[in-house]
Amino acid sequence: HVMLVDLGRNDIGKVSKFGSVHLPEFMQVHQYSHVQHIVSRVVGDLKEECNAYDALRAVFPAGTVSGAPKVRAMEIIEELEPTRRGPYAGAVGYFSYNGNADFAITIRTLIANGKKAYLQVGAGIVADSVPEKEWFETEDKGRALMKALEVSGSDIQ
């Protein structure tokens, strides 16, 4: 987690005023319906010559879904993953007319096409990961998406 926070600080630092990058939240545990996450927030004041688009370009793809070092990790993903990720691990959000932007990482993705749904979920792999536990985590995340479909009353499968 600390390595990815450092990567985030580096990414944000590329478009931030000198000395403005800070962590208002560091390694806090957040509990959600099916998982818990350690959360850190990296914040910086945007340089005068940069805009929201520059900020988005600086941080995507996020190190939390690409890995680190980022460029080499993306090369390995390209070599090993048999299919394109599509919107999974990308960004969804908006740019507003006043210069603001709000984006989220699409780390749990459900794409519906007709009556079929396609799920994409993942887990972070680090040196001391236990593959079986990571697999179970992805299954839990997928079940949460399936439950959302179920309670919606949809006939998508």
C-alpha angles and dihedrals in degrees: 000000000000091000090054092047088054090050090050091050089052092049094047090043091063091068101027133094113262112275095008100103111105143151114242088177125029128182096338117161114236119190121211132178096276108010144025124226136194104234130202125170122210115200133180138167110251116245114249092245093051131079138192092277090056089051092051092049090049095056104035130124087037116228089231090070101028100041130222141321078038103211094047092043090054090050090053091048089052091050098045110032110086096208137036116263094229109191092344111115090007129104135274122188145086146272114221129212092248092061098260124127135189121194137166132198112250097226098146107042133181118183118187121203112178106310095339126089126200119204127202121187134152146178134223115257119207134166095276097040118134104222094213092053091048090051091051089050091055090049090053091051091049091049090056090056091047090050089053089055091047096051091045089067090235120154091213113126 
